[in-house]
Amino acid sequence: MFLKPELAAPAGDLEKLKTAVLFGADAVYAGGQNFSLRAAATNFTEAEMAEGIAFAHKYNKKLYVTVNIYAHDKHLQKLPAYLQSLQEMGVDALIISDPGIFQIARETVPQMPVHISTQANCTNTSAAVFWQKLGAKRIVLARELSIAESAQIAKNAEIELEMFVHGAMCMAISGRCLLSSFMAKRGANLGDCAQPCRWEYHLEEKKREGSYFPIEEDRWGSYIFNSKDLCLIEYLPQIMMAGIKALKIEGRMKSAYYVANIVRIYRQAIDACWNDPEGYFVKNEWKEELSKVSHRQYTTGFATGELDSEAYVYDTGYSFRGYDFAGVVLGYEEANKRILIEQRNHLALGDEIEIISPFQEIYTTKITAIWDTEGNPREKLPHPKEKAYIACEKSFTQGSIIRRLTKDVF
């Protein structure tokens, strides 16, 4: 069954939600300030959640809310009221991993669609049928499945399937890790992961005290647990043929620039594959753009089977893109040929910038004039979130992203 999948994008805060919607996501997943596995993300207050739902629905997009911690009894007291408030706001679905939370959701908000989180580790048809019979609408498959295995589940279970196609992968099975709890007293399965798999380590031979196994180390340390980042853009025809309902991008902790650029490229790729699956190929410009965000080296993960040694990072922790997230466009003044921006990184006269808009070609220009909001000329914008005008001959819509070329490439 060849399906055009929904593109689901991450939203760590309201700005990222709006960015994802504007740049082509069909759905956005976000967390409230409780019960979410990304506790370090800004996340959404109730007012922000209501605004986010209204914004998504204005563009006929969906908003899914993560309620995906593995809860202890002490966490459950406030859960029914929270779920009822989400239903009243018009949330399109809940993303749940804990069977106890699932049961409370079915009792409290029985009409609310439930998606089973990847943290529930669904790796087989029997598990998919289990959740289907309990009333779940969708399963976010474990990252450890190949495309062929996912297709087998789609064939034998009558439930929507979603899979991750891009972003960071945890060393633990589908993210269920105990390192953080043991080593930092921060519960990864409660949303407070300290990422100890990214810390610096050495290996010592048991009978030879002081003899360390040589591990190459860069300025960020030794990354012996690191998986490369997932990127399945080349496998879109096989994924669509497998009958997968939705493709998911990881990254609620990433910047609005990251969300904009990754969503933009996958939107183009999915549309191109749907229009001409037999002629589909990954354009060089897509590859280049995927490399212009902060990321580890890319891997196809388990897409074709088991991981091999090439799926892990040995030489460096990050592969940088040579670009900074410099600002967001707030508006355009046609009469004065200038854009109003909110700055995110240092900008100055003479800087070469690129402006990324949802449905326009990337525009490259040099900053020739800057004014503050009172109209006074400026030479630079050094302060975070400073609003200012920049001379620009071309009009850009609100929410367009500005990036600045940087020499910090490694």
N, C-alpha and C positions, 0 to 999 in steps of 0.2 A: 504494500500500500504506500503510494507516494504522497506524502503530506507536506504542505507548506507550514513549517513550524512557527509557533509564536516565539518572538525574541524577548527574553526576560532579562532585565538589567538590574544591577544593584543600586540602592540609594541609601547612603549612610546618613543623609540629612535632606532637608527640603530642597536645597539648591541642586543637589545631585539628582533628586527625583525629577525636577523640572528639566534638567539637562538631558537625562535619559529619554524622557518623553519627547522633547523637541528634536533630538537627534535620531529618533526612529525606533525606539523600543515599543513593543506591543504591550508589555507589562513591566511593572517595576516591583521589586520586593524590598521591604523595609522593616525595621524593627521599632517597637515602642521602647520606652525607657525601662521596661521590665520584661522578663521572660524571653529575651533575645540572646542568641549566641555571639553577638558582636557588641558586648557591653562597652568596649572602648570607643566604638563609633559614637558620633554625636547623638544619633537616633532621634526619635520624634516625640515631642510632647503631644497631648491630645489635640491641642489647637493646631499644631503643625500637621498632625495626621489628617485632621479634617480638611485642612487647606490642600494637602497633597492629594487626597481622594478627589476633591472637587477639581483640581487641576488635571489629574489623569483622566477623569471622566469627561471633562470638557473636550479632550482630544480623542475620546472613545478608546482610551487605554485602561488597563486594569491595575489595581494595586493589591498586592498580596502582603500580608503581615506575618513576620516570623514570630512564632511562639514556640521556639524549638530548643529550649534548654532541657536538660534531664533534671527534673525537679525533685527536691526533697519535700517532705510533708509541710515544712515551714513556709515553702514558697507558694503553696496552693490556696491559701486563705483568700487572697485578693484576686485569684484567677477568674472566677465566674463573673464578677462585676466588670473586670477588664474585657472579657470576651463579649459581654453584652454591649459595652460601649463601642467596641469595634463594629459589631453588627449594626448598631444604630447609626454609625457614621457612614456605613455603606461599603466597608471593606469587601473585596471580591473573593478572597479566600484566606484561610489560615494555613501556615506552614508549620507542621507539628512533627516531632520525632518521638516524644515520650508517650507510651501507651496510656499512662494515667492522665496526662493532659488531653490526649485524644478522647478518652472516655468522658471527661468533664465537659469538653467542647461539644460532644454529641448530645449530652444531657442538657447543657445550658443554651446552646445556640444550634439546634439540630438542623436548621435550614442553611447554615453557613457551610459552603464548600470547604473541604479540608484536603490539603496537599501533604503528603508524607515526605518529610525532609530527607535529604541524603544521609543525615546522621542516623537514620533508622537502618541504614545498611541493607537495603533491599537488593539482593544479588541473584534472585531466582524467581521462577514463575510461581512457585508455591507461596512465597512471601507476598508476591503481588496479588494473587488471588485472595490471600488472607486479608489484606487491607481492603481489597475490593468488596469483599463480603461484609466487612465492618462499616462500609459506607464512605470510604475515602474516594475522592474524585480523581486524584492524580498522585503519582509517585515520582519523586526526584530520585532517579536511580543512583546507586553507589558508583563512585568514580572508578572502581576496580573492574567494571564490566567492559567487555569489548563491544564493538558495534554489532557483531554477529550475535552475541549473547543478548543484547538489548532487543534486537529484532525477534529473537525467539520468545522473549517475554511478551513483546507487543502482539505476537501472533496468537499466544495462548491465554492471555489475560485481557479481560474487557475493562480496562482502566487506562486513563491517560498516562503517558510516560514523558518525563522531562529528564534531560541530561545536561551536565556541564560540558561546555565546549571551549571555554577560555578562562584562564586565570590561575591563581596560585593553588597548589595542591599540598595538603598536609602529609607528613610522613606516616601518620596513623591511619588506620582504615577509615575512610570517609570522615576524617577529622575527629574521631573519638579517641582522645589522647589522655594519658595519665601523667605524663612527664611534668606538666605545669603544676599539677596538684602536689606531687611529691617534692619537686625541687624549688618551687616558689610559693607554695601554699595558695595558689590561684587556680580556681577550677575552670579548666578549659571547657568542660561540658556544661558549665553554668554561664559561659560567655566571657570569661575573664582570663583568657590564655596569655601567658607571659612569653610564649614562643621560645621555650628553652631549646628547641631543635635548631635554633639559629645562633646559639651561644658558641663560644670558643671552647674546643675540647682538644685533648691529646689522648693517645692510646699508650698504655704501658704494659709490657710483657710481664705476666704474673711472677715468673721466677727470676726476673732480672730488674730489680728495683732501680729506678732512675734511667732505664733504657726506654726511650720513647720511640714509638713508631713514627717515622717521618711523614708528616702531612703538610702539603703546600698550603701556605697561609697568605692572604692578602691583607690589606689594611682594615678589612671588616672582620677578620678572623678566619677560622676553619669551619667549613660548612659541610660536615660529614653526613648530616641527616637531610640535606637539602634535596628536594625534588625540583626539577625544572618546572616552569609554568606550562600549563596545558594550552595547546592551540590546535583546534581541529578544523580550521577553516578549509583545508584541502579535502576533508572527508564529508562535506555537506551533501553531495549526491547520495552517498551510502547511508547517511543518517536519515535523510528524508525518505529514502526507500525502505528503511527499517520501520517506519511508522511512528517516529518520535513526535510527540505533540508540541514540545517546547524545548528550546535551546537556552541554556542559562550561562550568563557571564558572572564570574566571581568578582568581588571587589567592593564590598560596602565600606572598607577602610581606605579606599583609593580616592584620588582627587576627582573633581568635576571634569578636569581635562582628560583624565584617564577614561572616565565613563563616556564622555563625548566621543573621543576618538575610536575607542573599541566598539561602541554601539554603532557608530557611523559606518565603520568598515564591515561589520557583520550584517548590517542592514543591506548594504549594497551587495554583499556576497550572497545572502539568502535570496534576495530578489533576482539576482542574476542566475542562480542555480534553478530557481523555480521556473523562470522564463525559458531556460535552455539547459536542462540537466545534462544532456549528452555533450553539449559544447562547453560545459562549465570548466573554467580553469582559474587558478588563483593569480590575480594580476600582480605584477611587480610593485605597483603603487600601493596595493593593499599590504604586501609584505613590509614595505618600507614604513608605512604608517603604523603598523603593529609594533615596529621596532622603536618608534619615537615616543613611547611611554615607558615609565619605569617598570622593569620586569626582569625576571631571571630568564636565562636562555629557555627557548621553547622546546617542548616535547609533545608527541602525540599520545603520551600516557599509555593506557591499556586499550586504545582504540582497535588495534589489530591483534591483541593478545597480551601475554605477560610482558611486564617491564623488563628491560635489560639494563646494563650498566650505563648506557648512554642517556638514561632518563634522569640521572642525578648530576648535580653541579659539583665539580671538583676544583675548578680553578678560581672561581670568584663568586661572591654572593649575589651580585646584581649585574645586569647588563643595562647600562643607561643609554638614553636616547639622544642626548645632546640638545634637549629642549627643556625649558622651564615653563611651567604654567604661569603666565604673566598677568592674566586678567580676564574679565568677562565684560562683554558689550552690554550696556544698559539702554542704549538708544542711539539715534543718528539725527544730526541736524543737517538737512539738505542745503539750507541757505548758506551755512558756514562751512560745509564740507568737513565735518568733524564728527567723531564718535565719542559718546560719553561712556567711560569705562569705570569699572571698579578693579583696582590694581591688586594683584596677588603676589607679585615678585618685583624686585627692583626694575624700574624702567627709566630710560634716559634718552635725551636727544641723540640721534644717530644709531640707536639700536635697530637691528633688523628684526622684524616680527612677522609672524604668519597668523592670519585670522581664519578660523575654521568655523564654517556655518553649516547647518544641517543639510541644505540642498544646493550649495554653491561650491564652485571650485575653490581650493585653498588659495588665499590671496596673500602675496608677499609684498612687504613695503618697508621703508625706513621711516622712523619717527622724525619728522621735520619740525613739528611744533607741538608744544604741550601748554595747556591752560588749566588753572584750577577752576573750581566751579564758580568763582567770582569773576572769571575772565582774565586773571593775571597770568602773564607768561611764566612758565616754569622750565627748568633745565632737566629736572629728574623727579621721579616719584619714589621716594625711599620707604614710605610708611605703609604697612599692610592695610589693605582694603581702603586705600585712599581713592576718592572719586575725582576724576579729571577728564578733560577733553583732549583728544589726540587728532591731529589733522589726518583726514582720510578721504580720498576721492571717491571711494565706493561705499555704497550703503550696505549695512549689515543689520540683521534682525537682533532683537534682544535675546540674550542667551548665547550668542556666538562666543567662541573661545579664542583668546589671544595667547600665543606661545612665542617665546623668545629663544633664539639660537644661543646656546651656551657652549663653552669649550670643555665643559666637564663631561667628557665622554670616556667610558671605560668598559 
